[in-house]
Amino acid sequence: MLAAEISKPQVRAQEDFSARIDSAVAVAAKFAEAVDETARFPKEAFDELKAQRLLGILLPEGCGGEDRNVADAAQLCYALGRVCSSTAMIYAMHAANVACVMNHAGRSERFQSYLRRIGEEQMLLASSTTEGTNGANVRSSASAIVALDGGISLDRDASVVSYGAAADAIVTTARRSPESLPSDQVLALFFKEDYTLERTSKWDVMGMRGTCSEGFHLIAKGEAEQVLAEPYDKIHRRSMVPVTHLLWASCWAGVAAGAVERAQNFTRKISRAQKGALPPGAPFATQASLSLMQLVNLVDSATADYLGRVGNPESLDEMSFQTSLNLLKVSASEMAITTVMHAFNACGIAGYRNDSEFSVSRPLRDILSSSVMINNNRILSNVATSCLIGGVPESIVKPR
């Protein structure tokens, strides 16, 4: 009885969280088509996310957040992905940036004040990790942090800054100093008043059009404390890769779920019209549902593994864990594409049409981005050595 009474506030908090998510999802769904058609930032959805105070859920309560974990952020990414892929992906990237800054801010009171500002103002954080012509190699930086009298500056050819023009702050990698090697990187936080952006490339693509992943010339000035004390190498392993890959995978699972829902609705409608006879694409609807279940289970398992390790940061550095995260990105993207293709085939010409209630055009175009944003072939090449070193288990049953 006492346990039930203790759990009531938690139940109410979860119900409130779900209701806030539903409110944001409803707005995202209403404007999803317009966002895709005009390749514009989903402003209405993010206005609602801010109004529901969902942008700072990972932050501590003392910083205007809710002390929630990555599983909660994944729930939100999945829900948004079902209706608007761009909104979901932007939220995922934002949440990963928040996690990096929060997890590696250290004990600096100045940086704690930055976190409080992010939470209280419900700031949207963008990131700049791709630079010039480095081929999306986020572990190498050309531009360096330059020390000024009482501050720092950065001049960067930021070839991709998703939703950069709409962000309230930018988290960027850079060389530690002009004398540092390209791999000796730091992560810096600049607020909107600290930088200027000059657009250098546009974003006219098949899908994920609302992410507005344009290129910019980034010029920033700030305080020395705006550079995180921990090296980016550690931030990359312990926060950037785990959170990014988990939340990306949650987005893709949400996109796939939206497509599967259309396939199921189409199958039901045709079956009713034909007095119980199933349409030719019904087997594809079954395959889509099965593939989605496998994808969701994969993401849930990986999320549980990460959450079980966060209390022991050293375990996040293990090669096997880092390899599993990289392979999660590959597997989740491939499974999501397969799932949406099954849903597309289940709907047939109704899924092919843009003017159909069962159209799978937008989910299909959006999900195809999953294998090329950090190309799967690049990831597989990078983890090949670690897989060879790690070997394979001799047995799936451990001897007693």
Contacts in CASP RR format, 6 or more apart in sequence:
PFRMAT RR
TARGET T0000
AUTHOR 0000-0000-0000
METHOD contacts of the structure
MODEL  1
MLAAEISKPQVRAQEDFSARIDSAVAVAAKFAEAVDETARFPKEAFDELK
AQRLLGILLPEGCGGEDRNVADAAQLCYALGRVCSSTAMIYAMHAANVAC
VMNHAGRSERFQSYLRRIGEEQMLLASSTTEGTNGANVRSSASAIVALDG
GISLDRDASVVSYGAAADAIVTTARRSPESLPSDQVLALFFKEDYTLERT
SKWDVMGMRGTCSEGFHLIAKGEAEQVLAEPYDKIHRRSMVPVTHLLWAS
CWAGVAAGAVERAQNFTRKISRAQKGALPPGAPFATQASLSLMQLVNLVD
SATADYLGRVGNPESLDEMSFQTSLNLLKVSASEMAITTVMHAFNACGIA
GYRNDSEFSVSRPLRDILSSSVMINNNRILSNVATSCLIGGVPESIVKPR
17 68 0 8 1.000
17 72 0 8 1.000
20 52 0 8 1.000
20 53 0 8 1.000
20 54 0 8 1.000
21 52 0 8 1.000
21 54 0 8 1.000
21 75 0 8 1.000
21 76 0 8 1.000
21 79 0 8 1.000
22 79 0 8 1.000
23 48 0 8 1.000
23 52 0 8 1.000
24 45 0 8 1.000
24 48 0 8 1.000
24 49 0 8 1.000
24 52 0 8 1.000
24 54 0 8 1.000
24 76 0 8 1.000
24 80 0 8 1.000
25 79 0 8 1.000
25 80 0 8 1.000
25 82 0 8 1.000
25 83 0 8 1.000
27 44 0 8 1.000
27 45 0 8 1.000
27 47 0 8 1.000
27 48 0 8 1.000
28 42 0 8 1.000
28 44 0 8 1.000
28 45 0 8 1.000
28 48 0 8 1.000
28 80 0 8 1.000
28 83 0 8 1.000
28 84 0 8 1.000
28 87 0 8 1.000
28 88 0 8 1.000
29 83 0 8 1.000
29 84 0 8 1.000
30 44 0 8 1.000
31 42 0 8 1.000
31 44 0 8 1.000
31 45 0 8 1.000
31 84 0 8 1.000
32 42 0 8 1.000
32 83 0 8 1.000
32 84 0 8 1.000
32 86 0 8 1.000
32 87 0 8 1.000
32 362 0 8 1.000
33 362 0 8 1.000
34 40 0 8 1.000
35 41 0 8 1.000
35 42 0 8 1.000
35 45 0 8 1.000
35 84 0 8 1.000
35 86 0 8 1.000
35 87 0 8 1.000
35 209 0 8 1.000
35 210 0 8 1.000
36 86 0 8 1.000
36 207 0 8 1.000
36 209 0 8 1.000
36 210 0 8 1.000
36 362 0 8 1.000
39 203 0 8 1.000
39 204 0 8 1.000
39 205 0 8 1.000
39 209 0 8 1.000
39 210 0 8 1.000
39 212 0 8 1.000
40 210 0 8 1.000
40 212 0 8 1.000
41 90 0 8 1.000
41 163 0 8 1.000
41 165 0 8 1.000
41 166 0 8 1.000
41 210 0 8 1.000
41 212 0 8 1.000
42 84 0 8 1.000
42 86 0 8 1.000
42 87 0 8 1.000
42 90 0 8 1.000
42 210 0 8 1.000
43 166 0 8 1.000
45 80 0 8 1.000
45 84 0 8 1.000
45 87 0 8 1.000
46 55 0 8 1.000
46 87 0 8 1.000
46 90 0 8 1.000
46 124 0 8 1.000
46 166 0 8 1.000
49 55 0 8 1.000
49 91 0 8 1.000
49 122 0 8 1.000
50 122 0 8 1.000
50 124 0 8 1.000
53 65 0 8 1.000
53 66 0 8 1.000
53 122 0 8 1.000
54 76 0 8 1.000
55 91 0 8 1.000
55 94 0 8 1.000
55 98 0 8 1.000
55 119 0 8 1.000
55 122 0 8 1.000
55 123 0 8 1.000
55 124 0 8 1.000
56 64 0 8 1.000
56 65 0 8 1.000
56 66 0 8 1.000
56 98 0 8 1.000
56 118 0 8 1.000
56 119 0 8 1.000
56 122 0 8 1.000
57 65 0 8 1.000
57 66 0 8 1.000
57 68 0 8 1.000
57 72 0 8 1.000
57 73 0 8 1.000
57 76 0 8 1.000
58 65 0 8 1.000
58 66 0 8 1.000
58 68 0 8 1.000
58 69 0 8 1.000
58 70 0 8 1.000
58 72 0 8 1.000
58 73 0 8 1.000
58 95 0 8 1.000
58 98 0 8 1.000
58 99 0 8 1.000
58 102 0 8 1.000
59 65 0 8 1.000
59 66 0 8 1.000
59 67 0 8 1.000
59 98 0 8 1.000
59 102 0 8 1.000
59 115 0 8 1.000
59 118 0 8 1.000
59 119 0 8 1.000
60 67 0 8 1.000
60 102 0 8 1.000
60 115 0 8 1.000
61 67 0 8 1.000
62 116 0 8 1.000
63 102 0 8 1.000
63 112 0 8 1.000
63 115 0 8 1.000
63 116 0 8 1.000
63 118 0 8 1.000
63 119 0 8 1.000
63 120 0 8 1.000
64 116 0 8 1.000
64 119 0 8 1.000
64 120 0 8 1.000
65 119 0 8 1.000
69 307 0 8 1.000
69 310 0 8 1.000
70 95 0 8 1.000
70 99 0 8 1.000
70 242 0 8 1.000
70 243 0 8 1.000
70 246 0 8 1.000
70 247 0 8 1.000
70 303 0 8 1.000
70 306 0 8 1.000
70 307 0 8 1.000
71 303 0 8 1.000
71 307 0 8 1.000
73 91 0 8 1.000
73 92 0 8 1.000
73 95 0 8 1.000
73 243 0 8 1.000
73 247 0 8 1.000
73 250 0 8 1.000
74 246 0 8 1.000
74 247 0 8 1.000
74 250 0 8 1.000
74 299 0 8 1.000
74 303 0 8 1.000
75 250 0 8 1.000
76 91 0 8 1.000
77 88 0 8 1.000
77 91 0 8 1.000
77 92 0 8 1.000
77 95 0 8 1.000
77 247 0 8 1.000
77 250 0 8 1.000
77 251 0 8 1.000
77 254 0 8 1.000
78 88 0 8 1.000
78 250 0 8 1.000
78 251 0 8 1.000
78 253 0 8 1.000
78 254 0 8 1.000
78 257 0 8 1.000
79 254 0 8 1.000
80 87 0 8 1.000
80 88 0 8 1.000
80 91 0 8 1.000
80 251 0 8 1.000
80 254 0 8 1.000
81 87 0 8 1.000
81 88 0 8 1.000
81 251 0 8 1.000
81 254 0 8 1.000
81 255 0 8 1.000
81 257 0 8 1.000
81 258 0 8 1.000
82 254 0 8 1.000
82 255 0 8 1.000
82 257 0 8 1.000
82 258 0 8 1.000
82 261 0 8 1.000
83 258 0 8 1.000
85 207 0 8 1.000
85 208 0 8 1.000
85 251 0 8 1.000
85 255 0 8 1.000
85 362 0 8 1.000
85 363 0 8 1.000
85 366 0 8 1.000
85 367 0 8 1.000
86 208 0 8 1.000
86 209 0 8 1.000
86 210 0 8 1.000
86 211 0 8 1.000
86 366 0 8 1.000
88 250 0 8 1.000
88 251 0 8 1.000
88 254 0 8 1.000
88 255 0 8 1.000
89 162 0 8 1.000
89 208 0 8 1.000
89 211 0 8 1.000
89 248 0 8 1.000
89 251 0 8 1.000
90 124 0 8 1.000
90 162 0 8 1.000
90 163 0 8 1.000
90 210 0 8 1.000
90 211 0 8 1.000
91 247 0 8 1.000
92 244 0 8 1.000
92 247 0 8 1.000
92 248 0 8 1.000
92 250 0 8 1.000
92 251 0 8 1.000
93 126 0 8 1.000
93 127 0 8 1.000
93 162 0 8 1.000
93 163 0 8 1.000
93 244 0 8 1.000
93 247 0 8 1.000
94 124 0 8 1.000
94 125 0 8 1.000
94 126 0 8 1.000
95 243 0 8 1.000
95 247 0 8 1.000
96 127 0 8 1.000
96 239 0 8 1.000
96 240 0 8 1.000
96 243 0 8 1.000
96 244 0 8 1.000
96 247 0 8 1.000
97 125 0 8 1.000
97 126 0 8 1.000
97 127 0 8 1.000
97 171 0 8 1.000
98 118 0 8 1.000
98 125 0 8 1.000
99 239 0 8 1.000
99 243 0 8 1.000
100 171 0 8 1.000
100 187 0 8 1.000
100 228 0 8 1.000
100 235 0 8 1.000
100 239 0 8 1.000
100 240 0 8 1.000
100 243 0 8 1.000
101 114 0 8 1.000
101 115 0 8 1.000
101 118 0 8 1.000
101 125 0 8 1.000
101 171 0 8 1.000
101 187 0 8 1.000
101 189 0 8 1.000
101 228 0 8 1.000
102 115 0 8 1.000
103 235 0 8 1.000
103 238 0 8 1.000
103 239 0 8 1.000
104 187 0 8 1.000
104 228 0 8 1.000
104 229 0 8 1.000
104 230 0 8 1.000
104 234 0 8 1.000
104 235 0 8 1.000
104 238 0 8 1.000
104 239 0 8 1.000
105 111 0 8 1.000
105 112 0 8 1.000
105 114 0 8 1.000
105 115 0 8 1.000
105 228 0 8 1.000
106 228 0 8 1.000
106 229 0 8 1.000
106 230 0 8 1.000
108 225 0 8 1.000
108 229 0 8 1.000
110 223 0 8 1.000
110 225 0 8 1.000
111 225 0 8 1.000
111 228 0 8 1.000
114 189 0 8 1.000
114 226 0 8 1.000
117 123 0 8 1.000
117 191 0 8 1.000
118 125 0 8 1.000
118 169 0 8 1.000
121 168 0 8 1.000
123 168 0 8 1.000
123 169 0 8 1.000
123 191 0 8 1.000
124 163 0 8 1.000
124 166 0 8 1.000
124 167 0 8 1.000
124 168 0 8 1.000
124 169 0 8 1.000
125 167 0 8 1.000
125 168 0 8 1.000
125 169 0 8 1.000
125 170 0 8 1.000
125 171 0 8 1.000
126 161 0 8 1.000
126 162 0 8 1.000
126 163 0 8 1.000
126 164 0 8 1.000
126 166 0 8 1.000
126 167 0 8 1.000
126 169 0 8 1.000
126 170 0 8 1.000
126 171 0 8 1.000
127 161 0 8 1.000
127 162 0 8 1.000
127 170 0 8 1.000
127 171 0 8 1.000
127 172 0 8 1.000
128 156 0 8 1.000
128 158 0 8 1.000
128 160 0 8 1.000
128 161 0 8 1.000
128 170 0 8 1.000
128 171 0 8 1.000
128 172 0 8 1.000
128 173 0 8 1.000
128 216 0 8 1.000
128 218 0 8 1.000
129 138 0 8 1.000
129 172 0 8 1.000
129 173 0 8 1.000
129 240 0 8 1.000
130 136 0 8 1.000
130 138 0 8 1.000
130 158 0 8 1.000
130 159 0 8 1.000
130 160 0 8 1.000
131 141 0 8 1.000
131 142 0 8 1.000
131 143 0 8 1.000
131 156 0 8 1.000
131 157 0 8 1.000
131 158 0 8 1.000
131 159 0 8 1.000
131 173 0 8 1.000
132 142 0 8 1.000
132 157 0 8 1.000
132 158 0 8 1.000
132 159 0 8 1.000
133 159 0 8 1.000
134 140 0 8 1.000
134 142 0 8 1.000
136 160 0 8 1.000
136 374 0 8 1.000
136 375 0 8 1.000
136 378 0 8 1.000
138 173 0 8 1.000
138 236 0 8 1.000
139 183 0 8 1.000
139 185 0 8 1.000
139 233 0 8 1.000
139 236 0 8 1.000
140 182 0 8 1.000
140 183 0 8 1.000
140 185 0 8 1.000
141 173 0 8 1.000
141 174 0 8 1.000
141 175 0 8 1.000
141 182 0 8 1.000
141 185 0 8 1.000
142 157 0 8 1.000
142 175 0 8 1.000
142 182 0 8 1.000
143 154 0 8 1.000
143 155 0 8 1.000
143 156 0 8 1.000
143 157 0 8 1.000
143 174 0 8 1.000
143 175 0 8 1.000
144 154 0 8 1.000
144 174 0 8 1.000
144 175 0 8 1.000
144 176 0 8 1.000
144 177 0 8 1.000
144 178 0 8 1.000
144 180 0 8 1.000
145 152 0 8 1.000
145 153 0 8 1.000
145 154 0 8 1.000
145 174 0 8 1.000
145 175 0 8 1.000
145 176 0 8 1.000
145 177 0 8 1.000
145 186 0 8 1.000
145 188 0 8 1.000
145 227 0 8 1.000
146 152 0 8 1.000
146 153 0 8 1.000
146 154 0 8 1.000
146 155 0 8 1.000
146 177 0 8 1.000
146 178 0 8 1.000
147 177 0 8 1.000
147 224 0 8 1.000
148 221 0 8 1.000
150 223 0 8 1.000
150 224 0 8 1.000
151 221 0 8 1.000
151 222 0 8 1.000
151 223 0 8 1.000
151 224 0 8 1.000
152 188 0 8 1.000
152 221 0 8 1.000
152 222 0 8 1.000
152 223 0 8 1.000
152 224 0 8 1.000
152 226 0 8 1.000
152 227 0 8 1.000
153 219 0 8 1.000
153 220 0 8 1.000
153 221 0 8 1.000
153 222 0 8 1.000
154 172 0 8 1.000
154 174 0 8 1.000
154 188 0 8 1.000
154 190 0 8 1.000
154 218 0 8 1.000
154 219 0 8 1.000
154 220 0 8 1.000
154 221 0 8 1.000
155 217 0 8 1.000
155 218 0 8 1.000
155 219 0 8 1.000
156 172 0 8 1.000
156 174 0 8 1.000
156 217 0 8 1.000
156 218 0 8 1.000
156 219 0 8 1.000
156 220 0 8 1.000
157 200 0 8 1.000
157 217 0 8 1.000
157 218 0 8 1.000
158 172 0 8 1.000
158 215 0 8 1.000
158 216 0 8 1.000
158 217 0 8 1.000
158 218 0 8 1.000
159 200 0 8 1.000
159 201 0 8 1.000
159 215 0 8 1.000
160 213 0 8 1.000
160 214 0 8 1.000
160 215 0 8 1.000
161 167 0 8 1.000
161 170 0 8 1.000
161 197 0 8 1.000
161 213 0 8 1.000
161 214 0 8 1.000
161 215 0 8 1.000
161 216 0 8 1.000
161 218 0 8 1.000
162 211 0 8 1.000
162 212 0 8 1.000
162 213 0 8 1.000
163 210 0 8 1.000
163 211 0 8 1.000
163 212 0 8 1.000
163 213 0 8 1.000
164 170 0 8 1.000
164 197 0 8 1.000
164 212 0 8 1.000
164 214 0 8 1.000
164 216 0 8 1.000
165 197 0 8 1.000
165 199 0 8 1.000
165 212 0 8 1.000
165 214 0 8 1.000
166 212 0 8 1.000
167 192 0 8 1.000
168 191 0 8 1.000
168 192 0 8 1.000
169 189 0 8 1.000
169 190 0 8 1.000
169 191 0 8 1.000
169 192 0 8 1.000
170 189 0 8 1.000
170 190 0 8 1.000
170 195 0 8 1.000
170 218 0 8 1.000
170 220 0 8 1.000
171 187 0 8 1.000
171 188 0 8 1.000
171 189 0 8 1.000
172 187 0 8 1.000
172 188 0 8 1.000
172 190 0 8 1.000
172 218 0 8 1.000
172 220 0 8 1.000
173 185 0 8 1.000
173 186 0 8 1.000
173 187 0 8 1.000
173 188 0 8 1.000
173 232 0 8 1.000
174 185 0 8 1.000
174 186 0 8 1.000
174 188 0 8 1.000
175 181 0 8 1.000
175 182 0 8 1.000
175 184 0 8 1.000
175 185 0 8 1.000
175 186 0 8 1.000
176 184 0 8 1.000
176 185 0 8 1.000
176 186 0 8 1.000
176 231 0 8 1.000
183 233 0 8 1.000
184 231 0 8 1.000
185 231 0 8 1.000
185 232 0 8 1.000
185 233 0 8 1.000
186 227 0 8 1.000
186 228 0 8 1.000
186 231 0 8 1.000
186 232 0 8 1.000
187 227 0 8 1.000
187 228 0 8 1.000
187 232 0 8 1.000
187 235 0 8 1.000
188 220 0 8 1.000
188 226 0 8 1.000
188 227 0 8 1.000
188 228 0 8 1.000
189 226 0 8 1.000
189 228 0 8 1.000
190 220 0 8 1.000
190 222 0 8 1.000
190 226 0 8 1.000
194 220 0 8 1.000
194 221 0 8 1.000
194 222 0 8 1.000
194 226 0 8 1.000
195 218 0 8 1.000
195 219 0 8 1.000
195 220 0 8 1.000
195 221 0 8 1.000
196 218 0 8 1.000
196 219 0 8 1.000
196 220 0 8 1.000
197 216 0 8 1.000
197 217 0 8 1.000
197 218 0 8 1.000
198 216 0 8 1.000
198 217 0 8 1.000
198 219 0 8 1.000
199 214 0 8 1.000
199 215 0 8 1.000
199 216 0 8 1.000
200 214 0 8 1.000
200 215 0 8 1.000
200 216 0 8 1.000
200 217 0 8 1.000
201 214 0 8 1.000
201 215 0 8 1.000
202 214 0 8 1.000
203 209 0 8 1.000
203 210 0 8 1.000
203 211 0 8 1.000
203 212 0 8 1.000
203 213 0 8 1.000
203 214 0 8 1.000
205 213 0 8 1.000
205 369 0 8 1.000
206 365 0 8 1.000
206 368 0 8 1.000
206 369 0 8 1.000
207 362 0 8 1.000
207 365 0 8 1.000
207 366 0 8 1.000
207 368 0 8 1.000
207 369 0 8 1.000
208 366 0 8 1.000
208 369 0 8 1.000
208 373 0 8 1.000
228 235 0 8 1.000
237 316 0 8 1.000
237 317 0 8 1.000
237 322 0 8 1.000
238 313 0 8 1.000
238 316 0 8 1.000
238 317 0 8 1.000
241 322 0 8 1.000
241 325 0 8 1.000
241 326 0 8 1.000
242 306 0 8 1.000
242 316 0 8 1.000
242 325 0 8 1.000
245 302 0 8 1.000
245 325 0 8 1.000
245 326 0 8 1.000
245 328 0 8 1.000
245 329 0 8 1.000
245 332 0 8 1.000
246 299 0 8 1.000
246 302 0 8 1.000
246 303 0 8 1.000
246 306 0 8 1.000
246 325 0 8 1.000
246 328 0 8 1.000
248 329 0 8 1.000
248 332 0 8 1.000
248 370 0 8 1.000
248 373 0 8 1.000
249 295 0 8 1.000
249 298 0 8 1.000
249 299 0 8 1.000
249 302 0 8 1.000
249 328 0 8 1.000
249 329 0 8 1.000
249 332 0 8 1.000
249 333 0 8 1.000
250 299 0 8 1.000
250 303 0 8 1.000
252 295 0 8 1.000
252 332 0 8 1.000
252 333 0 8 1.000
252 336 0 8 1.000
252 367 0 8 1.000
252 370 0 8 1.000
253 292 0 8 1.000
253 295 0 8 1.000
253 296 0 8 1.000
253 299 0 8 1.000
253 332 0 8 1.000
253 336 0 8 1.000
255 336 0 8 1.000
255 340 0 8 1.000
255 363 0 8 1.000
255 366 0 8 1.000
255 367 0 8 1.000
256 288 0 8 1.000
256 291 0 8 1.000
256 292 0 8 1.000
256 295 0 8 1.000
256 335 0 8 1.000
256 336 0 8 1.000
256 339 0 8 1.000
256 340 0 8 1.000
256 343 0 8 1.000
256 363 0 8 1.000
256 367 0 8 1.000
257 292 0 8 1.000
257 296 0 8 1.000
258 343 0 8 1.000
258 363 0 8 1.000
259 288 0 8 1.000
259 339 0 8 1.000
259 340 0 8 1.000
259 343 0 8 1.000
259 344 0 8 1.000
259 360 0 8 1.000
259 363 0 8 1.000
259 364 0 8 1.000
259 367 0 8 1.000
260 285 0 8 1.000
260 288 0 8 1.000
260 289 0 8 1.000
260 292 0 8 1.000
260 339 0 8 1.000
260 342 0 8 1.000
260 343 0 8 1.000
262 343 0 8 1.000
262 347 0 8 1.000
262 351 0 8 1.000
262 357 0 8 1.000
262 358 0 8 1.000
262 359 0 8 1.000
262 360 0 8 1.000
262 363 0 8 1.000
263 284 0 8 1.000
263 285 0 8 1.000
263 288 0 8 1.000
263 342 0 8 1.000
263 343 0 8 1.000
263 344 0 8 1.000
263 346 0 8 1.000
263 347 0 8 1.000
263 358 0 8 1.000
263 360 0 8 1.000
264 285 0 8 1.000
264 289 0 8 1.000
265 358 0 8 1.000
266 279 0 8 1.000
266 285 0 8 1.000
266 346 0 8 1.000
266 347 0 8 1.000
266 350 0 8 1.000
266 351 0 8 1.000
266 358 0 8 1.000
267 278 0 8 1.000
267 279 0 8 1.000
267 281 0 8 1.000
267 282 0 8 1.000
267 285 0 8 1.000
267 346 0 8 1.000
270 278 0 8 1.000
270 279 0 8 1.000
271 277 0 8 1.000
271 278 0 8 1.000
271 279 0 8 1.000
271 282 0 8 1.000
281 345 0 8 1.000
281 346 0 8 1.000
281 347 0 8 1.000
281 348 0 8 1.000
282 346 0 8 1.000
284 342 0 8 1.000
284 343 0 8 1.000
284 345 0 8 1.000
284 346 0 8 1.000
285 342 0 8 1.000
285 343 0 8 1.000
285 346 0 8 1.000
287 342 0 8 1.000
288 339 0 8 1.000
288 340 0 8 1.000
288 342 0 8 1.000
288 343 0 8 1.000
288 346 0 8 1.000
291 335 0 8 1.000
291 338 0 8 1.000
291 339 0 8 1.000
291 342 0 8 1.000
292 339 0 8 1.000
294 335 0 8 1.000
295 332 0 8 1.000
295 335 0 8 1.000
295 336 0 8 1.000
295 339 0 8 1.000
298 328 0 8 1.000
298 331 0 8 1.000
298 332 0 8 1.000
298 335 0 8 1.000
299 328 0 8 1.000
299 332 0 8 1.000
302 324 0 8 1.000
302 325 0 8 1.000
302 328 0 8 1.000
305 321 0 8 1.000
305 324 0 8 1.000
306 316 0 8 1.000
309 315 0 8 1.000
309 316 0 8 1.000
309 321 0 8 1.000
310 316 0 8 1.000
315 321 0 8 1.000
316 322 0 8 1.000
319 386 0 8 1.000
319 389 0 8 1.000
319 390 0 8 1.000
320 390 0 8 1.000
322 386 0 8 1.000
323 383 0 8 1.000
323 386 0 8 1.000
323 387 0 8 1.000
326 379 0 8 1.000
326 382 0 8 1.000
326 383 0 8 1.000
327 379 0 8 1.000
327 383 0 8 1.000
329 374 0 8 1.000
329 376 0 8 1.000
329 379 0 8 1.000
330 371 0 8 1.000
330 376 0 8 1.000
330 379 0 8 1.000
330 380 0 8 1.000
332 370 0 8 1.000
333 370 0 8 1.000
333 371 0 8 1.000
333 376 0 8 1.000
334 371 0 8 1.000
334 376 0 8 1.000
336 367 0 8 1.000
336 370 0 8 1.000
337 367 0 8 1.000
337 368 0 8 1.000
337 370 0 8 1.000
337 371 0 8 1.000
340 360 0 8 1.000
340 363 0 8 1.000
340 364 0 8 1.000
340 367 0 8 1.000
341 364 0 8 1.000
343 360 0 8 1.000
343 363 0 8 1.000
344 351 0 8 1.000
344 352 0 8 1.000
344 360 0 8 1.000
344 364 0 8 1.000
347 356 0 8 1.000
347 358 0 8 1.000
347 359 0 8 1.000
347 360 0 8 1.000
350 356 0 8 1.000
350 357 0 8 1.000
350 358 0 8 1.000
350 359 0 8 1.000
351 358 0 8 1.000
351 359 0 8 1.000
351 360 0 8 1.000
351 361 0 8 1.000
352 359 0 8 1.000
352 360 0 8 1.000
352 361 0 8 1.000
353 359 0 8 1.000
353 361 0 8 1.000
354 361 0 8 1.000
END
